[in-house]
Amino acid sequence: MKSKTIFFCTDCGNEMPKWQGKCPACGAWNTVVERPAEKVSKRTSVVDGRGSRAGIAVNKPKAMRDVEVTNELRFRTGMGELDRVLGGGAVKGSLVLVGGAPGIGKSTLMLQICDSLCQFAHVLYVSGEESERQIKLRAERLKVKGEGLSLLAETNLENIMDAVRETKPDVLIVDSIQTLYNGDISSAPGSISQVKECTMALMQLAKGNGITVFVIGHVNKEGAIAGPKVLEHMVDCVLYFEGERHMAYRILRAAKNRFGATNEIGVFEMEDGGLAEVPNPSEALLAGRPKDTPGTCVTCVMEGARPVLAEIQALVVPSSLGNPRRVSNGFDYNRSMLLLAVLEKRGGLMLSNCDAYMNVIGGLSLDEPAADLAAVLAMASSFRDREVPHDLAAIGEVGLTGELRAVSALGQRLSEVQRLGFTKCLIPKRTQGKLIVPDGLELIRVSNIREALAALI
């Protein structure tokens, strides 16, 4: 028999007899959730003189100097790119959320790491979307041996907890959180209350028993309610898979990490046999780059501590429409419009009557200002139909007055540019700190976009 449940507002805590779209107390929309009545009653229980609440221990403040600090226990997952994003490996007793659009490769990645994890740990793979037979067929396709891997097709949270207590795994993988449900809550699986309650139970399981839990969550096109966005504050690490389904490359990015940095990325390539690591993404992204072709330029961006070379392509053609068309893929649309305006006003190029299309090769999303100069050169090259030298890269931020600003970690960027065979690099005239120029790399220093266009195009 299901226990009694209540409805309350997550913003003001107001209780109500039934679900409502709008809280009558504070007026907030979509903040009413369902919770078991027993869990709420603990908050109002009386505290006895011994500092306990109906037999439940109460934590007391502790001086920071008295808190014992121990190094977290990390272990390798078998995928170097995943370990990089996690900060050096998975942490024992942590809760990791892997989010992304359906079909991007989340389940494939989790099943592939099982092959390495099973060599030293017992792994329990729980799926609410596939049967054990389907998982085994996919594992055979990915060449996952599965020694020490247990499979469970279940959506009931209580049955999953019983299986964990019985098998005592070291690593638990849940695919996916939207399919689980708590029998004490009457709402449908995938609702906000069900997702939060199931995640909270998994978090207590991870912290209490030292089990590393990987939870898969789907994100819809708006990036909302489908899962991860409502769970980011509850988990220890949030990883997002980025990339288009029809493109080979996938980017794994950390949006939150309590045990490491959040600016690292991992690059994978989707092949017939599953996801393959790309240890040298710059070389892979520049493969097949056309030579002596207008409208393309290479830049170097920093993804965490890793410099990555990216190719920006632009196509500028006369428009027959009253309002010229502007399309940007992989480059921030508003920033591309800003650069077009600066190029016309400060660079002297009449682009107001032209359609402009910009694309970043390989499915990368560039949000760093250091890519501004390469984008400007690519658009100017396409407009004048004159190619940028094939052995040249451009790094720099463009201001509204057309000036070029210095960027961080320029030394690392130049080393990566030289390593990939480039002999020239266009950079701002003013740089931060002492700059060591790699052997064989010629620096072209310019102060504004007019000088850059005059030097190259």
VOLO-404371 format. One line per field, with one value per residue (C-alpha): residue number from 1; residue in one letter; y, x, z. Coordinates in Angstrom, 3 decimals, padded with zeros to 6 digits. Example, Ala and Ser with C-alpha at 12.3 -4.5 7.8 and 13.67 -1.06 7.14 Angstrom:
REM VOLO-404371
resi	(1,2)
resn	(a,s)
v	(-004.500,-001.060)
u	(012.300,013.670)
w	(007.800,007.140)
REM end
This chain:
REM VOLO-404371
resi	(1,2,3,4,5,6,7,8,9,10,11,12,13,14,15,16,17,18,19,20,21,22,23,24,25,26,27,28,29,30,31,32,33,34,35,36,37,38,39,40,41,42,43,44,45,46,47,48,49,50,51,52,53,54,55,56,57,58,59,60,61,62,63,64,65,66,67,68,69,70,71,72,73,74,75,76,77,78,79,80,81,82,83,84,85,86,87,88,89,90,91,92,93,94,95,96,97,98,99,100,101,102,103,104,105,106,107,108,109,110,111,112,113,114,115,116,117,118,119,120,121,122,123,124,125,126,127,128,129,130,131,132,133,134,135,136,137,138,139,140,141,142,143,144,145,146,147,148,149,150,151,152,153,154,155,156,157,158,159,160,161,162,163,164,165,166,167,168,169,170,171,172,173,174,175,176,177,178,179,180,181,182,183,184,185,186,187,188,189,190,191,192,193,194,195,196,197,198,199,200,201,202,203,204,205,206,207,208,209,210,211,212,213,214,215,216,217,218,219,220,221,222,223,224,225,226,227,228,229,230,231,232,233,234,235,236,237,238,239,240,241,242,243,244,245,246,247,248,249,250,251,252,253,254,255,256,257,258,259,260,261,262,263,264,265,266,267,268,269,270,271,272,273,274,275,276,277,278,279,280,281,282,283,284,285,286,287,288,289,290,291,292,293,294,295,296,297,298,299,300,301,302,303,304,305,306,307,308,309,310,311,312,313,314,315,316,317,318,319,320,321,322,323,324,325,326,327,328,329,330,331,332,333,334,335,336,337,338,339,340,341,342,343,344,345,346,347,348,349,350,351,352,353,354,355,356,357,358,359,360,361,362,363,364,365,366,367,368,369,370,371,372,373,374,375,376,377,378,379,380,381,382,383,384,385,386,387,388,389,390,391,392,393,394,395,396,397,398,399,400,401,402,403,404,405,406,407,408,409,410,411,412,413,414,415,416,417,418,419,420,421,422,423,424,425,426,427,428,429,430,431,432,433,434,435,436,437,438,439,440,441,442,443,444,445,446,447,448,449,450,451,452,453,454,455,456,457)
resn	(m,k,s,k,t,i,f,f,c,t,d,c,g,n,e,m,p,k,w,q,g,k,c,p,a,c,g,a,w,n,t,v,v,e,r,p,a,e,k,v,s,k,r,t,s,v,v,d,g,r,g,s,r,a,g,i,a,v,n,k,p,k,a,m,r,d,v,e,v,t,n,e,l,r,f,r,t,g,m,g,e,l,d,r,v,l,g,g,g,a,v,k,g,s,l,v,l,v,g,g,a,p,g,i,g,k,s,t,l,m,l,q,i,c,d,s,l,c,q,f,a,h,v,l,y,v,s,g,e,e,s,e,r,q,i,k,l,r,a,e,r,l,k,v,k,g,e,g,l,s,l,l,a,e,t,n,l,e,n,i,m,d,a,v,r,e,t,k,p,d,v,l,i,v,d,s,i,q,t,l,y,n,g,d,i,s,s,a,p,g,s,i,s,q,v,k,e,c,t,m,a,l,m,q,l,a,k,g,n,g,i,t,v,f,v,i,g,h,v,n,k,e,g,a,i,a,g,p,k,v,l,e,h,m,v,d,c,v,l,y,f,e,g,e,r,h,m,a,y,r,i,l,r,a,a,k,n,r,f,g,a,t,n,e,i,g,v,f,e,m,e,d,g,g,l,a,e,v,p,n,p,s,e,a,l,l,a,g,r,p,k,d,t,p,g,t,c,v,t,c,v,m,e,g,a,r,p,v,l,a,e,i,q,a,l,v,v,p,s,s,l,g,n,p,r,r,v,s,n,g,f,d,y,n,r,s,m,l,l,l,a,v,l,e,k,r,g,g,l,m,l,s,n,c,d,a,y,m,n,v,i,g,g,l,s,l,d,e,p,a,a,d,l,a,a,v,l,a,m,a,s,s,f,r,d,r,e,v,p,h,d,l,a,a,i,g,e,v,g,l,t,g,e,l,r,a,v,s,a,l,g,q,r,l,s,e,v,q,r,l,g,f,t,k,c,l,i,p,k,r,t,q,g,k,l,i,v,p,d,g,l,e,l,i,r,v,s,n,i,r,e,a,l,a,a,l,i)
v	(000.000,003.409,005.761,009.113,011.930,015.692,018.546,021.547,024.486,024.228,028.025,028.898,025.469,025.993,022.727,022.141,019.242,018.676,019.582,023.046,024.765,027.965,028.217,030.201,031.510,032.913,032.929,030.903,028.669,024.993,024.805,022.389,018.871,015.700,014.137,011.326,012.653,010.727,012.651,015.979,014.960,014.449,018.143,018.969,016.242,017.249,017.320,015.674,016.760,014.420,016.236,013.605,013.853,010.778,008.518,010.308,011.755,015.509,016.947,019.701,022.468,021.490,023.743,023.616,022.838,019.672,018.380,015.523,015.792,012.715,012.484,011.129,007.652,007.800,005.003,004.921,004.242,002.887,005.895,008.515,011.295,010.563,010.499,013.895,015.446,013.848,015.402,012.334,009.505,008.666,009.257,006.478,007.307,010.067,010.631,011.515,012.697,012.152,014.227,014.825,014.513,011.075,009.015,011.077,008.138,008.251,004.606,003.532,005.314,003.843,000.329,000.668,001.684,-001.422,-003.538,-001.816,-001.331,-005.032,-005.900,-004.633,-003.905,-005.365,-003.302,-003.337,-001.934,-001.008,-000.194,000.973,001.274,-002.031,-005.670,-007.742,-009.393,-006.049,-004.868,-008.046,-007.716,-004.141,-005.220,-007.879,-005.250,-003.018,-006.011,-005.677,-008.980,-008.306,-010.419,-009.206,-007.194,-007.729,-006.585,-005.591,-004.389,-002.617,000.710,000.321,002.130,-000.237,-003.305,-001.618,-000.863,-004.493,-005.650,-003.287,-004.595,-008.170,-007.864,-005.097,-003.556,-001.125,000.830,001.383,002.649,003.788,004.214,006.406,008.456,009.376,005.758,005.185,005.668,005.603,003.666,006.117,008.894,008.700,010.933,009.405,008.421,011.292,013.983,016.487,014.904,011.362,012.397,014.339,011.640,008.862,010.932,011.769,008.065,007.271,010.070,008.670,005.223,006.558,008.510,005.895,002.815,004.284,003.205,005.213,005.921,007.019,008.330,008.947,011.741,012.922,016.573,017.877,020.593,023.326,021.751,021.767,019.541,016.317,015.559,016.939,020.611,019.951,017.690,019.703,020.960,017.447,015.533,015.763,015.946,016.906,015.819,016.844,015.146,017.687,017.261,016.508,012.974,012.968,014.074,011.769,013.813,014.104,016.547,015.536,018.642,019.052,021.610,020.906,018.943,018.969,016.959,018.751,021.558,022.313,023.587,020.298,018.511,015.014,014.336,011.103,009.808,007.629,004.563,001.287,-000.364,002.398,005.536,005.916,008.388,011.273,012.089,014.684,016.608,019.429,017.076,015.292,018.513,019.925,016.758,017.412,021.197,022.697,024.520,027.857,028.356,031.702,031.885,029.704,030.462,028.470,029.618,028.104,028.018,026.755,023.952,023.730,023.105,021.746,023.987,022.943,024.165,024.816,025.785,028.590,028.807,031.733,032.382,035.951,036.439,039.296,039.111,039.473,039.960,043.162,041.777,039.817,036.370,035.585,032.006,030.904,027.298,026.581,030.289,032.536,034.211,037.566,037.755,036.941,039.817,042.086,041.098,041.743,045.250,045.927,044.579,046.915,050.009,049.614,047.352,049.218,046.206,046.783,043.706,045.146,043.906,040.439,037.127,035.796,032.180,030.972,027.413,025.770,022.462,019.287,020.211,022.382,025.297,028.236,030.664,032.140,035.699,034.452,033.139,036.627,037.450,034.173,034.717,038.239,037.030,034.195,036.598,039.162,036.418,035.188,038.725,039.653,036.112,035.969,033.081,033.313,031.623,027.926,027.877,030.782,030.790,033.809,034.388,037.512,039.248,042.012,045.091,047.357,049.942,047.313,046.971,043.615,042.592,040.137,036.634,034.317,031.307,032.598,030.612,027.308,028.240,029.096,025.806,023.887,025.981,025.223,021.523,021.163,022.509,026.166,028.621,031.951,033.243,036.538,037.878,041.209,043.636,043.793,040.529,039.549,038.703,037.383,035.433,032.612,032.089,028.456,027.771,027.909,030.069,033.629,036.072,038.825,041.482,043.845,046.354,046.446,044.652,047.153,046.216,042.535,042.823,044.848,042.294,039.252,040.114)
u	(000.000,001.337,002.026,000.315,001.831,001.582,002.186,004.313,006.039,009.816,010.153,008.137,007.392,003.620,001.622,-001.551,-004.014,-003.467,-001.163,-001.500,000.349,000.754,001.512,-001.295,001.095,004.071,002.625,005.492,004.708,005.730,007.295,004.768,006.147,004.925,006.731,005.943,004.367,006.810,009.787,008.219,007.105,010.715,011.322,008.702,009.540,010.490,014.152,014.794,017.366,020.078,020.186,018.364,015.159,012.979,016.007,017.663,021.107,021.476,024.702,026.306,028.650,032.308,035.353,037.136,040.481,038.923,037.695,039.849,040.828,041.758,042.640,039.863,040.350,040.487,040.515,040.902,037.882,039.866,039.011,041.750,039.536,036.883,039.520,040.778,037.313,036.742,039.978,042.240,039.737,036.478,036.262,035.047,031.664,030.866,027.677,028.322,025.583,026.158,023.746,023.142,020.644,019.173,021.399,024.540,026.486,025.988,024.984,027.735,030.374,029.121,029.040,032.523,034.131,032.633,035.196,038.051,036.272,035.397,039.097,039.301,035.718,032.234,029.910,026.109,024.506,020.836,018.767,015.184,015.112,016.588,016.330,019.317,019.372,019.517,022.356,024.323,023.858,025.127,028.042,029.020,028.937,031.199,033.437,032.831,033.680,031.633,033.601,032.372,029.507,025.956,022.913,019.530,016.506,014.422,012.650,011.429,013.806,013.147,013.994,017.195,018.183,017.552,019.738,022.530,022.383,022.483,025.271,027.297,028.809,031.714,030.303,026.632,025.458,021.844,020.469,018.518,017.224,014.014,012.837,013.112,010.193,009.622,006.496,005.760,005.114,002.097,003.440,004.656,008.305,010.311,008.450,010.392,009.424,010.299,013.631,014.660,013.608,015.367,018.530,018.495,018.243,021.168,023.220,022.660,023.603,026.849,027.885,026.813,028.310,031.210,029.727,030.606,027.341,027.047,023.599,022.543,020.065,018.508,018.347,015.704,016.285,015.586,018.022,015.382,013.152,014.015,016.561,020.030,019.126,017.040,019.711,022.920,022.917,022.490,025.313,029.100,029.936,027.942,029.220,027.574,027.958,027.944,027.910,025.537,024.250,025.165,028.747,031.535,033.100,031.678,032.780,032.495,032.513,032.347,029.763,030.368,033.028,033.562,036.765,038.460,038.405,035.350,037.164,038.482,037.026,037.310,037.079,035.646,034.871,031.841,032.812,031.096,032.646,031.663,033.391,037.097,039.298,040.880,044.070,045.153,041.972,043.795,045.211,041.887,039.889,042.261,042.333,041.027,041.479,041.419,044.497,044.541,040.819,039.298,037.095,038.988,041.329,042.715,042.759,043.782,041.429,042.011,039.786,040.918,044.655,044.569,045.111,042.945,043.268,039.985,039.168,036.660,035.040,033.027,031.023,030.098,028.028,025.876,022.302,019.172,017.001,016.071,017.412,020.635,020.723,023.092,023.845,026.365,027.116,029.526,030.237,028.110,025.552,025.495,029.275,029.457,027.023,029.223,032.328,030.504,029.634,033.201,034.588,032.361,032.909,036.610,037.790,036.159,034.350,030.759,029.062,025.613,024.275,025.800,024.637,027.139,027.520,029.986,030.814,033.287,034.548,034.238,031.221,033.149,031.432,033.804,032.891,036.341,037.184,040.581,038.791,037.603,040.563,040.335,036.613,037.238,039.966,037.777,034.919,037.255,038.942,035.625,034.417,037.575,037.961,041.603,042.906,044.631,048.075,047.673,050.503,049.139,047.007,045.358,044.842,043.355,040.288,038.653,037.198,034.418,036.929,038.722,041.672,043.227,043.427,045.813,044.650,045.700,048.044,049.486,052.708,050.824,048.780,051.886,053.533,050.490,050.404,054.074,053.638,050.937,053.252,052.219,055.053,053.255,050.903,049.024,048.779,048.027,050.940,050.574,050.833,050.642,053.905,057.084,056.496,058.788,058.486,058.887,061.605,060.433,057.356,057.174,054.993,053.115,052.109,049.253,047.347,043.976,042.014,043.007,046.658,045.719,043.839,046.643,049.253,047.403,044.605)
w	(000.000,-000.893,001.988,002.270,000.285,000.483,-001.915,-001.041,-002.712,-003.059,-002.825,000.284,001.818,001.769,002.004,000.005,-000.348,-004.088,-006.905,-008.402,-011.195,-009.172,-005.449,-003.746,-001.079,-003.016,-006.553,-008.092,-011.055,-011.392,-007.921,-006.333,-005.846,-004.187,-001.223,001.208,004.375,006.615,005.260,006.012,009.484,010.568,010.242,012.823,015.347,018.872,019.849,023.213,025.777,024.439,021.067,019.035,017.077,017.700,017.649,014.711,015.380,014.973,013.578,015.620,014.433,014.427,014.323,010.977,012.653,014.106,010.731,009.419,005.771,003.750,000.080,-002.101,-003.513,-007.303,-009.839,-013.598,-015.773,-018.726,-020.937,-020.726,-022.071,-019.438,-016.687,-017.880,-017.573,-014.153,-012.881,-012.976,-012.573,-010.804,-007.050,-004.767,-003.246,-005.759,-007.747,-011.404,-013.749,-017.482,-019.541,-023.212,-026.018,-026.754,-029.035,-028.455,-026.944,-023.160,-022.761,-025.153,-023.069,-019.781,-021.179,-022.668,-019.366,-017.747,-019.592,-017.757,-014.421,-014.166,-013.998,-010.408,-009.316,-009.382,-011.568,-011.532,-014.688,-014.148,-017.224,-017.306,-021.080,-022.287,-021.326,-020.226,-023.642,-025.449,-023.229,-023.893,-027.649,-027.488,-025.303,-027.867,-030.603,-028.505,-027.663,-023.925,-022.235,-019.103,-016.618,-013.223,-014.750,-013.472,-015.458,-014.080,-016.046,-013.416,-012.875,-009.288,-006.926,-003.992,-006.086,-007.254,-003.650,-002.705,-005.586,-004.489,-000.924,-002.205,-004.800,-003.050,-006.188,-006.235,-009.177,-010.002,-013.405,-013.778,-017.307,-017.085,-014.162,-016.060,-016.006,-012.219,-009.877,-006.139,-005.180,-002.350,-004.871,-007.142,-009.914,-013.178,-013.768,-015.201,-013.271,-011.188,-007.877,-009.026,-010.538,-007.437,-004.982,-006.889,-007.238,-003.527,-002.682,-004.996,-003.433,000.065,-001.273,-002.744,000.352,002.866,001.235,-000.742,-004.082,-007.173,-008.983,-012.616,-013.525,-017.127,-017.812,-021.071,-022.065,-024.433,-027.022,-024.479,-021.977,-019.250,-017.111,-018.961,-016.244,-015.597,-015.219,-012.110,-010.599,-011.022,-007.419,-005.980,-007.652,-007.303,-010.990,-014.076,-017.493,-020.750,-024.105,-026.933,-030.689,-033.512,-033.967,-037.668,-036.960,-035.870,-033.082,-029.564,-026.875,-023.208,-021.024,-017.229,-016.126,-012.427,-010.576,-006.825,-007.181,-010.076,-012.620,-014.763,-017.842,-019.232,-022.236,-023.655,-027.377,-028.792,-032.247,-032.871,-034.861,-035.749,-032.687,-030.259,-029.020,-029.727,-027.870,-029.769,-027.830,-030.430,-031.319,-033.147,-035.754,-036.164,-036.546,-039.163,-041.265,-044.772,-044.563,-048.088,-049.382,-051.226,-050.662,-049.576,-046.494,-044.023,-041.132,-038.193,-034.577,-031.234,-028.251,-024.727,-023.470,-019.867,-019.874,-023.448,-026.493,-029.447,-033.025,-034.798,-038.369,-038.940,-042.364,-043.689,-046.840,-047.738,-050.916,-052.297,-051.084,-053.157,-050.076,-048.324,-045.064,-045.676,-044.136,-041.240,-040.130,-037.510,-036.572,-033.704,-033.169,-030.978,-033.227,-031.435,-031.409,-035.114,-035.795,-033.677,-035.666,-038.956,-037.789,-036.650,-039.932,-041.921,-039.754,-038.854,-041.677,-044.553,-046.039,-047.204,-045.789,-045.101,-048.457,-048.210,-046.801,-044.246,-043.184,-040.548,-039.512,-037.111,-038.517,-036.456,-034.355,-031.886,-030.137,-029.749,-026.992,-026.354,-027.564,-028.819,-031.926,-032.977,-035.206,-037.142,-037.707,-039.012,-041.371,-042.669,-043.475,-045.096,-047.100,-048.454,-049.232,-051.174,-052.557,-051.476,-049.404,-046.046,-046.155,-045.474,-042.908,-040.845,-037.679,-036.040,-032.316,-030.741,-029.342,-031.383,-029.663,-030.900,-032.105,-034.147,-031.768,-030.949,-027.288,-025.661,-024.714,-021.907,-022.208,-025.481,-025.024,-024.880,-027.932,-029.950,-029.010,-030.276,-033.461,-034.140,-033.318,-035.977,-038.691,-038.932,-039.654,-039.094,-036.432,-036.336,-032.768,-031.027,-030.740,-026.962,-025.044,-021.382,-019.631,-021.200,-024.393,-025.540,-029.295,-030.465,-033.015,-036.601,-035.881,-037.230,-035.302,-037.110,-034.582,-035.432,-033.336,-035.167,-037.858,-040.573,-040.084,-040.057,-043.348,-044.936,-043.853,-045.181,-047.579)
REM end
